[in-house]
């Protein structure tokens, strides 16, 4: 069911005077706390999407300025018909991207995402927008042909492994219908899924335009995504860095083991080839870049403290020597 609009600054728990860095830190903190893979509490997924929606607006200076001026109605000034970023032009997000065409409804066994789209795009929006309003994932465009475009948030796991999402679409007359959307394995941010004949009715003939869903990868607190490549940080102990070790690292679908070479420094990077987002349509799979971060225990036992004292006395290592 539709959710009540909440002020974006309140969502991120930042003042209206917050800097871009403060907004980014607040979003990262909430993303780690609320991500569906980390937080299974009821309502966490909705709060996660609200935080993402708020960040997408407040991180962009132009969008933030419009929001500060217009509040909840900040999107009214955006053009979706025929503009350079509209669904018809394909210049934003679609250039150089692969379009996956799907026709009709998919399997009936998919997860029900009706509430997800109602809450994300908002309820009671302008007629002609099948999702009932332009909401937090970039809004939606309508063309005279009946074609539409909207952003669809997809988790990194679904992008890597593939999934089926069920969407509830609201017609101009208030009627609703459901569409099963197959998310191909290996899809990346900005890719387009084209649903043939699932747009708005084009007239008395009853034919429909197409619905284009532009993929937006939802933030994952474990990784930074660049195309198909993933980057993550892995904490290691001083003795693992000095002596070398085998340590586990997270991957999209589980974990792998990396070998830390003896004498590794904090900030050193190791590459796991093929452990990023899988390839699709002839593209090679991405890699996983692991950055080592040496961490020191905050509290030491007396025996550990004594061991460090002895190491300090016997070692000739001087890291600050130029």
Buried (B, 14 or more C-beta within 10 A) or exposed (E): EBBEBEEBBEBBEBEEEBEEEEBBBBBBBBBBBBBBEBBEEEEBBBBBBBBBBBBBBBEEEEBBEBBEEEEEEBBEEBEBEEBEBBBBBBEBBBEEBBEBEBEEBBEEEBEEBBBBBBBBBBBEBEEEBBBBBBBBBBBBBBBEBBBBBBBBBBBBBBBBBBBBBBBBBBBEEEEEEBBBBBBBBBBBBBBBBBBEEBBBBBEEEEEBBBBBBBBBBBBBBBBEBEEBBBBBBBEBBBEBBBEEBEBEBBBBEEEEEBEBEEEBEBEBEBBBEEBBBBBBEEBEBBBBBBBBEBEEEEEEEEEEEEEEEEEEEEEEEEEEEE
